[in-house]
Amino acid sequence: MPRRFVTRLFDFNSEGQQKSKNYYRQKARDNWWFWRLVLSESGITYRDARNMDMEDILEANAALDIKIEQQKKEMQKAKSNRRKKGGRR
């Protein structure tokens, strides 16, 4: 029972009105630069991200973009090599 109370505690705004899922989705979109780091496999925790300044967060996002680009290139190269060797196995 207390667990249900705790989850309900955060569903209301300061006027006591329940906030919608769309409200939280928009808030997550607005702060995606922060959540992207936390949710990625980069190893950056919520606490780590909270302790970063904006420049560090933006740099970490740029580094994550580079990592993703490199992974895509590696996947395309592996796919191309498989085709050259005779297709799928």
Distance bins in CASP14 RR format, pairs under 12 A and 6 or more apart:
PFRMAT RR
TARGET T0000
AUTHOR 0000-0000-0000
RMODE 2
METHOD distances of the structure
MODEL  1
1 7 0 0 0 0 0 1 0 0 0 0 0
1 8 0 0 0 0 0 1 0 0 0 0 0
2 8 0 0 0 0 0 1 0 0 0 0 0
2 9 0 0 0 0 0 1 0 0 0 0 0
3 9 0 0 0 0 0 1 0 0 0 0 0
4 10 0 0 0 0 0 1 0 0 0 0 0
4 11 0 0 0 0 0 1 0 0 0 0 0
5 11 0 0 0 0 0 1 0 0 0 0 0
5 12 0 0 0 0 0 1 0 0 0 0 0
8 16 0 0 0 0 0 1 0 0 0 0 0
8 18 0 0 0 0 1 0 0 0 0 0 0
8 19 0 0 0 0 0 1 0 0 0 0 0
9 16 0 0 0 0 0 1 0 0 0 0 0
9 18 0 0 0 0 0 1 0 0 0 0 0
9 19 0 0 0 0 0 1 0 0 0 0 0
10 16 0 0 0 0 0 1 0 0 0 0 0
10 18 0 0 0 0 0 1 0 0 0 0 0
10 19 0 0 0 0 1 0 0 0 0 0 0
10 23 0 0 0 0 0 1 0 0 0 0 0
10 24 0 0 0 0 1 0 0 0 0 0 0
10 27 0 0 0 0 0 1 0 0 0 0 0
11 17 0 0 0 0 1 0 0 0 0 0 0
11 18 1 0 1 0 0 0 0 0 0 0 0
11 19 1 0 0 1 0 0 0 0 0 0 0
11 20 0 0 0 0 1 0 0 0 0 0 0
11 21 0 0 0 0 1 0 0 0 0 0 0
11 23 0 0 0 0 1 0 0 0 0 0 0
11 24 0 0 0 0 1 0 0 0 0 0 0
12 18 1 0 1 0 0 0 0 0 0 0 0
12 19 1 0 0 1 0 0 0 0 0 0 0
12 20 0 0 0 0 0 1 0 0 0 0 0
12 23 0 0 0 0 0 1 0 0 0 0 0
13 19 1 0 1 0 0 0 0 0 0 0 0
13 20 0 0 0 0 0 1 0 0 0 0 0
13 23 0 0 0 0 1 0 0 0 0 0 0
13 24 0 0 0 0 0 1 0 0 0 0 0
13 27 0 0 0 0 0 1 0 0 0 0 0
17 23 0 0 0 0 0 1 0 0 0 0 0
18 24 0 0 0 0 0 1 0 0 0 0 0
19 25 0 0 0 0 0 1 0 0 0 0 0
19 26 0 0 0 0 0 1 0 0 0 0 0
19 27 0 0 0 0 1 0 0 0 0 0 0
20 26 0 0 0 0 1 0 0 0 0 0 0
20 27 0 0 0 0 0 1 0 0 0 0 0
21 27 0 0 0 0 0 1 0 0 0 0 0
21 28 0 0 0 0 0 1 0 0 0 0 0
22 28 0 0 0 0 0 1 0 0 0 0 0
22 29 0 0 0 0 0 1 0 0 0 0 0
23 29 0 0 0 0 0 1 0 0 0 0 0
23 30 0 0 0 0 0 1 0 0 0 0 0
24 30 0 0 0 0 0 1 0 0 0 0 0
24 31 0 0 0 0 0 1 0 0 0 0 0
24 35 0 0 0 0 0 1 0 0 0 0 0
25 31 0 0 0 0 0 1 0 0 0 0 0
25 32 0 0 0 0 0 1 0 0 0 0 0
25 35 0 0 0 0 0 1 0 0 0 0 0
26 32 0 0 0 0 0 1 0 0 0 0 0
27 34 0 0 0 0 0 1 0 0 0 0 0
27 35 0 0 0 0 1 0 0 0 0 0 0
28 34 0 0 0 0 1 0 0 0 0 0 0
28 35 1 0 1 0 0 0 0 0 0 0 0
28 36 0 0 0 0 0 1 0 0 0 0 0
28 38 0 0 0 0 0 1 0 0 0 0 0
28 39 0 0 0 0 1 0 0 0 0 0 0
29 35 0 0 0 0 1 0 0 0 0 0 0
29 36 0 0 0 0 0 1 0 0 0 0 0
31 37 0 0 0 0 0 1 0 0 0 0 0
31 38 0 0 0 0 1 0 0 0 0 0 0
31 39 0 0 0 0 0 1 0 0 0 0 0
31 46 0 0 0 0 0 1 0 0 0 0 0
31 49 0 0 0 0 0 1 0 0 0 0 0
31 50 0 0 0 0 0 1 0 0 0 0 0
31 54 0 0 0 0 0 1 0 0 0 0 0
31 57 0 0 0 0 0 1 0 0 0 0 0
32 38 0 0 0 0 0 1 0 0 0 0 0
32 39 0 0 0 0 1 0 0 0 0 0 0
32 40 0 0 0 0 0 1 0 0 0 0 0
32 57 0 0 0 0 0 1 0 0 0 0 0
32 61 0 0 0 0 1 0 0 0 0 0 0
32 64 0 0 0 0 0 1 0 0 0 0 0
33 39 0 0 0 0 0 1 0 0 0 0 0
33 40 0 0 0 0 0 1 0 0 0 0 0
33 49 0 0 0 0 1 0 0 0 0 0 0
33 52 0 0 0 0 0 1 0 0 0 0 0
33 54 0 0 0 0 1 0 0 0 0 0 0
33 55 0 0 0 0 0 1 0 0 0 0 0
33 56 0 0 0 0 0 1 0 0 0 0 0
33 57 1 0 0 1 0 0 0 0 0 0 0
33 58 1 0 0 1 0 0 0 0 0 0 0
33 59 0 0 0 0 0 1 0 0 0 0 0
33 60 0 0 0 0 1 0 0 0 0 0 0
33 61 1 0 1 0 0 0 0 0 0 0 0
33 62 0 0 0 0 0 1 0 0 0 0 0
33 64 0 0 0 0 0 1 0 0 0 0 0
33 65 0 0 0 0 0 1 0 0 0 0 0
34 40 0 0 0 0 0 1 0 0 0 0 0
34 44 0 0 0 0 1 0 0 0 0 0 0
34 45 0 0 0 0 0 1 0 0 0 0 0
34 46 0 0 0 0 1 0 0 0 0 0 0
34 48 0 0 0 0 0 1 0 0 0 0 0
34 49 1 0 1 0 0 0 0 0 0 0 0
34 50 0 0 0 0 1 0 0 0 0 0 0
34 51 0 0 0 0 0 1 0 0 0 0 0
34 52 0 0 0 0 1 0 0 0 0 0 0
34 53 0 0 0 0 0 1 0 0 0 0 0
34 54 0 0 0 0 1 0 0 0 0 0 0
34 56 0 0 0 0 0 1 0 0 0 0 0
34 57 1 0 0 1 0 0 0 0 0 0 0
34 58 0 0 0 0 0 1 0 0 0 0 0
34 60 0 0 0 0 1 0 0 0 0 0 0
34 61 0 0 0 0 1 0 0 0 0 0 0
35 44 0 0 0 0 0 1 0 0 0 0 0
35 46 0 0 0 0 1 0 0 0 0 0 0
35 49 0 0 0 0 1 0 0 0 0 0 0
35 50 0 0 0 0 0 1 0 0 0 0 0
35 57 0 0 0 0 0 1 0 0 0 0 0
35 61 0 0 0 0 0 1 0 0 0 0 0
36 42 0 0 0 0 1 0 0 0 0 0 0
36 44 0 0 0 0 1 0 0 0 0 0 0
36 49 0 0 0 0 1 0 0 0 0 0 0
36 57 0 0 0 0 1 0 0 0 0 0 0
36 58 0 0 0 0 0 1 0 0 0 0 0
36 60 0 0 0 0 1 0 0 0 0 0 0
36 61 1 0 0 1 0 0 0 0 0 0 0
36 62 0 0 0 0 0 1 0 0 0 0 0
36 63 0 0 0 0 0 1 0 0 0 0 0
36 64 1 0 0 1 0 0 0 0 0 0 0
36 65 0 0 0 0 1 0 0 0 0 0 0
36 68 0 0 0 0 0 1 0 0 0 0 0
37 43 0 0 0 0 1 0 0 0 0 0 0
37 44 1 0 1 0 0 0 0 0 0 0 0
37 45 0 0 0 0 1 0 0 0 0 0 0
37 46 0 0 0 0 1 0 0 0 0 0 0
37 47 0 0 0 0 0 1 0 0 0 0 0
37 48 0 0 0 0 1 0 0 0 0 0 0
37 49 1 0 1 0 0 0 0 0 0 0 0
37 50 0 0 0 0 0 1 0 0 0 0 0
37 51 0 0 0 0 0 1 0 0 0 0 0
37 52 0 0 0 0 1 0 0 0 0 0 0
37 56 0 0 0 0 1 0 0 0 0 0 0
37 57 1 0 0 1 0 0 0 0 0 0 0
37 58 0 0 0 0 0 1 0 0 0 0 0
37 59 0 0 0 0 0 1 0 0 0 0 0
37 60 1 0 1 0 0 0 0 0 0 0 0
37 61 1 0 0 1 0 0 0 0 0 0 0
37 62 0 0 0 0 0 1 0 0 0 0 0
37 63 0 0 0 0 1 0 0 0 0 0 0
37 64 1 0 0 1 0 0 0 0 0 0 0
37 65 0 0 0 0 0 1 0 0 0 0 0
37 67 0 0 0 0 0 1 0 0 0 0 0
38 44 1 0 0 1 0 0 0 0 0 0 0
38 45 1 0 0 1 0 0 0 0 0 0 0
38 46 1 0 1 0 0 0 0 0 0 0 0
38 47 0 0 0 0 1 0 0 0 0 0 0
38 48 0 0 0 0 1 0 0 0 0 0 0
38 49 1 0 1 0 0 0 0 0 0 0 0
38 50 0 0 0 0 1 0 0 0 0 0 0
38 52 0 0 0 0 0 1 0 0 0 0 0
38 57 0 0 0 0 0 1 0 0 0 0 0
38 60 0 0 0 0 0 1 0 0 0 0 0
38 61 0 0 0 0 0 1 0 0 0 0 0
38 64 0 0 0 0 0 1 0 0 0 0 0
39 45 0 0 0 0 0 1 0 0 0 0 0
39 46 0 0 0 0 1 0 0 0 0 0 0
39 49 0 0 0 0 0 1 0 0 0 0 0
39 64 0 0 0 0 0 1 0 0 0 0 0
40 48 0 0 0 0 0 1 0 0 0 0 0
40 49 0 0 0 0 0 1 0 0 0 0 0
40 60 0 0 0 0 1 0 0 0 0 0 0
40 61 0 0 0 0 1 0 0 0 0 0 0
40 63 0 0 0 0 0 1 0 0 0 0 0
40 64 1 0 1 0 0 0 0 0 0 0 0
40 65 0 0 0 0 0 1 0 0 0 0 0
40 67 0 0 0 0 1 0 0 0 0 0 0
40 68 0 0 0 0 1 0 0 0 0 0 0
40 71 0 0 0 0 0 1 0 0 0 0 0
41 64 0 0 0 0 1 0 0 0 0 0 0
41 67 0 0 0 0 1 0 0 0 0 0 0
41 68 0 0 0 0 0 1 0 0 0 0 0
41 71 0 0 0 0 0 1 0 0 0 0 0
42 48 0 0 0 0 1 0 0 0 0 0 0
42 49 0 0 0 0 1 0 0 0 0 0 0
42 52 0 0 0 0 0 1 0 0 0 0 0
42 57 0 0 0 0 0 1 0 0 0 0 0
42 60 1 0 0 1 0 0 0 0 0 0 0
42 61 0 0 0 0 1 0 0 0 0 0 0
42 63 0 0 0 0 1 0 0 0 0 0 0
42 64 1 0 1 0 0 0 0 0 0 0 0
42 65 0 0 0 0 0 1 0 0 0 0 0
42 66 0 0 0 0 0 1 0 0 0 0 0
42 67 1 0 0 1 0 0 0 0 0 0 0
42 68 0 0 0 0 0 1 0 0 0 0 0
43 49 0 0 0 0 0 1 0 0 0 0 0
43 60 0 0 0 0 0 1 0 0 0 0 0
43 64 0 0 0 0 0 1 0 0 0 0 0
43 67 0 0 0 0 0 1 0 0 0 0 0
44 50 0 0 0 0 0 1 0 0 0 0 0
44 51 0 0 0 0 0 1 0 0 0 0 0
44 52 0 0 0 0 1 0 0 0 0 0 0
44 56 0 0 0 0 1 0 0 0 0 0 0
44 57 0 0 0 0 1 0 0 0 0 0 0
44 59 0 0 0 0 0 1 0 0 0 0 0
44 60 1 0 0 1 0 0 0 0 0 0 0
44 61 0 0 0 0 0 1 0 0 0 0 0
44 63 0 0 0 0 0 1 0 0 0 0 0
44 64 0 0 0 0 1 0 0 0 0 0 0
45 51 0 0 0 0 1 0 0 0 0 0 0
45 52 0 0 0 0 0 1 0 0 0 0 0
46 52 0 0 0 0 0 1 0 0 0 0 0
48 56 0 0 0 0 1 0 0 0 0 0 0
48 57 0 0 0 0 0 1 0 0 0 0 0
48 60 0 0 0 0 1 0 0 0 0 0 0
49 56 0 0 0 0 1 0 0 0 0 0 0
49 57 1 0 0 1 0 0 0 0 0 0 0
49 58 0 0 0 0 0 1 0 0 0 0 0
49 60 0 0 0 0 1 0 0 0 0 0 0
49 61 0 0 0 0 0 1 0 0 0 0 0
49 64 0 0 0 0 0 1 0 0 0 0 0
50 56 0 0 0 0 0 1 0 0 0 0 0
50 57 0 0 0 0 1 0 0 0 0 0 0
51 57 0 0 0 0 0 1 0 0 0 0 0
51 60 0 0 0 0 0 1 0 0 0 0 0
52 58 0 0 0 0 1 0 0 0 0 0 0
52 59 0 0 0 0 1 0 0 0 0 0 0
52 60 1 0 0 1 0 0 0 0 0 0 0
52 61 0 0 0 0 0 1 0 0 0 0 0
53 59 0 0 0 0 1 0 0 0 0 0 0
53 60 0 0 0 0 0 1 0 0 0 0 0
54 60 0 0 0 0 0 1 0 0 0 0 0
54 61 0 0 0 0 0 1 0 0 0 0 0
55 61 0 0 0 0 0 1 0 0 0 0 0
55 62 0 0 0 0 0 1 0 0 0 0 0
56 62 0 0 0 0 0 1 0 0 0 0 0
56 63 0 0 0 0 0 1 0 0 0 0 0
57 63 0 0 0 0 0 1 0 0 0 0 0
57 64 0 0 0 0 0 1 0 0 0 0 0
58 64 0 0 0 0 0 1 0 0 0 0 0
58 65 0 0 0 0 0 1 0 0 0 0 0
59 65 0 0 0 0 0 1 0 0 0 0 0
59 66 0 0 0 0 0 1 0 0 0 0 0
60 66 0 0 0 0 0 1 0 0 0 0 0
60 67 0 0 0 0 0 1 0 0 0 0 0
61 67 0 0 0 0 0 1 0 0 0 0 0
61 68 0 0 0 0 0 1 0 0 0 0 0
62 68 0 0 0 0 0 1 0 0 0 0 0
62 69 0 0 0 0 0 1 0 0 0 0 0
63 69 0 0 0 0 0 1 0 0 0 0 0
63 70 0 0 0 0 0 1 0 0 0 0 0
64 70 0 0 0 0 0 1 0 0 0 0 0
64 71 0 0 0 0 0 1 0 0 0 0 0
65 71 0 0 0 0 0 1 0 0 0 0 0
65 72 0 0 0 0 0 1 0 0 0 0 0
66 72 0 0 0 0 0 1 0 0 0 0 0
66 73 0 0 0 0 0 1 0 0 0 0 0
67 73 0 0 0 0 0 1 0 0 0 0 0
67 74 0 0 0 0 0 1 0 0 0 0 0
68 74 0 0 0 0 0 1 0 0 0 0 0
68 75 0 0 0 0 0 1 0 0 0 0 0
69 75 0 0 0 0 0 1 0 0 0 0 0
69 76 0 0 0 0 0 1 0 0 0 0 0
70 76 0 0 0 0 0 1 0 0 0 0 0
70 77 0 0 0 0 0 1 0 0 0 0 0
71 77 0 0 0 0 0 1 0 0 0 0 0
71 78 0 0 0 0 0 1 0 0 0 0 0
72 78 0 0 0 0 0 1 0 0 0 0 0
72 79 0 0 0 0 0 1 0 0 0 0 0
73 79 0 0 0 0 0 1 0 0 0 0 0
73 80 0 0 0 0 0 1 0 0 0 0 0
74 80 0 0 0 0 0 1 0 0 0 0 0
74 81 0 0 0 0 0 1 0 0 0 0 0
75 81 0 0 0 0 0 1 0 0 0 0 0
75 82 0 0 0 0 0 1 0 0 0 0 0
76 82 0 0 0 0 0 1 0 0 0 0 0
76 83 0 0 0 0 0 1 0 0 0 0 0
77 83 0 0 0 0 0 1 0 0 0 0 0
77 84 0 0 0 0 0 1 0 0 0 0 0
78 84 0 0 0 0 0 1 0 0 0 0 0
78 85 0 0 0 0 0 1 0 0 0 0 0
78 87 0 0 0 0 0 1 0 0 0 0 0
78 88 0 0 0 0 0 1 0 0 0 0 0
79 85 0 0 0 0 0 1 0 0 0 0 0
79 87 0 0 0 0 1 0 0 0 0 0 0
79 88 0 0 0 0 1 0 0 0 0 0 0
80 86 0 0 0 0 0 1 0 0 0 0 0
80 87 0 0 0 0 0 1 0 0 0 0 0
81 87 0 0 0 0 1 0 0 0 0 0 0
82 88 1 0 0 1 0 0 0 0 0 0 0
82 89 1 0 0 1 0 0 0 0 0 0 0
83 89 0 0 0 0 0 1 0 0 0 0 0
END
